[in-house]
Amino acid sequence: MPLYEYRCDACEHSFEALQKMSDEPLIHCPACDEATLRKLVSAGGFRLKGEGWYETDFKNSGKKRNLADSGKSESTTKKNDVA
């Protein structure tokens, strides 16, 4: 279930709520009990950090360590073979 961020327009209280995607948005602020909550658009909590994460996933594939580079070299060799 995703986390959604909310902010109250009346008291500016902000919080996160764990909800299903099919749930209705929250309306009432838990701090002031006013019906002025607004759902915020925010960045997701999932990030891929560090060194090339996909290189370590394909260690057993021989010389093909970087799949993006291998595609470029294959297309270059095909053009040279045809000409």
C-alpha atoms as one frame of an Amber mdcrd trajectory, in Angstrom:
protein
   0.000   0.000   0.000   1.333   3.428  -0.886   1.943   6.305   1.470   0.099
   9.527   0.692   0.985  12.953   2.034  -1.709  15.337   3.228  -1.679  18.946
   4.396  -4.458  20.863   6.113  -5.238  24.269   4.605  -6.638  25.532   7.924
  -3.836  24.678  10.395  -1.053  23.624   7.931  -0.650  20.287   9.729   1.014
  17.760   7.394   1.193  13.994   7.739   1.445  10.738   5.803  -1.300   8.136
   5.559  -0.983   4.513   4.450  -3.951   3.873   2.155  -5.058   1.576  -0.622
  -5.119   3.112  -4.082  -8.872   2.525  -4.220  -9.554   4.344  -0.899 -11.224
   7.737  -0.949  -8.924  10.659  -0.080  -9.007  11.806   3.538 -10.993  14.978
   4.232 -10.821  15.730   7.967  -7.608  16.928   9.598  -6.622  14.871  12.678
  -5.152  17.987  14.365  -7.961  20.560  13.996 -10.836  18.353  12.706 -11.593
  20.763   9.847 -12.583  19.364   6.441  -9.726  21.132   4.639  -7.211  18.369
   3.885  -5.441  18.368   0.553  -3.556  15.397  -0.906  -0.044  16.431  -1.955
   1.956  15.267  -4.940   5.299  13.966  -3.740   8.245  11.895  -4.863   8.187
   8.180  -4.304  10.359   6.605  -1.640  12.026   4.149  -4.016  15.459   5.159
  -5.306  18.241   3.269  -6.989  21.447   4.613  -5.502  25.037   3.601  -5.776
  27.098   2.130  -8.545  25.518   0.479 -11.592  23.033  -1.811  -9.909  22.202
  -3.788 -13.038  25.836  -4.714 -13.723  25.936  -6.851 -10.600  22.685  -8.589
 -11.610  24.229  -9.970 -14.816  27.663 -11.130 -13.603  27.187 -14.651 -15.031
  26.469 -13.488 -18.573  30.117 -13.580 -19.680  31.542 -10.487 -21.310  28.187
  -8.662 -21.481  28.460  -6.602 -18.317  26.749  -3.470 -19.605  23.745  -4.346
 -21.747  23.284  -0.789 -23.040  26.818  -0.704 -24.473  26.581  -4.198 -25.945
  23.550  -3.189 -28.041  25.465  -0.300 -29.598  28.470  -2.430 -30.519  26.305
  -5.113 -32.147  24.505  -2.594 -34.347  27.861  -1.075 -35.388  29.287  -4.458
 -36.387  26.136  -5.315 -38.370  26.442  -2.095 -40.375  30.089  -2.837 -41.133
  29.342  -6.414 -42.204  26.620  -5.324 -44.628  28.678  -2.636 -46.375
